[in-house]
């Protein structure tokens, strides 16, 4: 939760988003990936840039879901489970051990 709050605070500082606690049980694909990113297909380039920007900080199975009924420029990123951290500070999300929570921002 602290990681999601820190990322959300960084996004909010630049007017790019916020962190909110979400009910991970509402995610039908939560067993397929520990990081879920949702957005409109027209945001595919922005999604690639966001994933590249986050890659030094987050690692795990990422599921990108396109939903064309979504408003363009509205992305949701879910961090599911409890990450482990490397010595370099990278948050490693893994499906082993099950899903214990979720956050979106």
C-alpha positions, 0 to 999 in steps of 0.5 A: 500500500505504501508503494501505491501511495508513493507512486500516486503522490508522485503522479498527483504532484504533476497532476497526472493521477492519484492512488486509491485503494481498490477491491482486488476481488473485482478484478477477474484477471487477478490470478493471471498477473500481479500488475494490471494496466487498463486503458483505451486502445488509442492510449497504447503509445501512452501505455508503452511510455508509462510501462517504460517509466515504471520499469526501473521501479516495478517488475512482474507479470503485467497484463494490459487490458484494452477497453475502447469504452474507456475515456482516452487518457484515463488509465488504471494500474493495479498493483496486486499482492505484496511485493518483494524488493531487490537491493536496488529497490525494485518492487518484484510482484509475483503470483506465488503466494496469492493475491492479498490486496490491490491498489489502483492509480 
